[in-house]
Amino acid sequence: MVSGTSDAALAQRTLARGAFDYVTKPVDLEHLAQSVETAVMMKRLES
């Protein structure tokens, strides 16, 4: 999930509901790329 706020409670709720990561704006592109890469790798391992 990408959000304009760094609300810890919101991050916790979204992660509990299945979000892989919580990324705040402005987006750190290196962090986002690593998060996406990790999510894809984990999804492939589930298959």
N, C-alpha and C positions, 0 to 999 in steps of 0.2 A: 504494500500500500504506500502511496506517496501522498503526503499531506503538507499543507502550508503551515501547520503548527507542530510544535514539539510537545504535545500533550501526552504525558506519561500514561495517564489513565486510558486515553484513547488508543495508544499504542498497545497497551496490555489487552484491551478488549478485542482489537482487531487480530492480534496474534492468537488469542484464545479461540477466535472464531475461524481460524484457518489461514490467516495471512502468513506468508513466509517471512516477510521482513517489513519493517516500518521505516520508510525513508522520508526525511523532512526536506522541505525546500529551503534554500536553494540546493538542488540535488548535487551531491558529490558523484560525478560520473564514474569514478573508479569504484566507489562503494556500490553503486547501482549495478555496474557490470559484474562485479564479483558476486553480488546477491543473486542476480539472474543466472549466472553460470552455476552457482551452487544449487539453486532451485531446480534447474534443468537436470543436473547430475543426480540429485536426489529423486526426482520424478522418474528418471530412467531406471534407477536401482529398484524402484517399487514395481516396475513392470515385469 
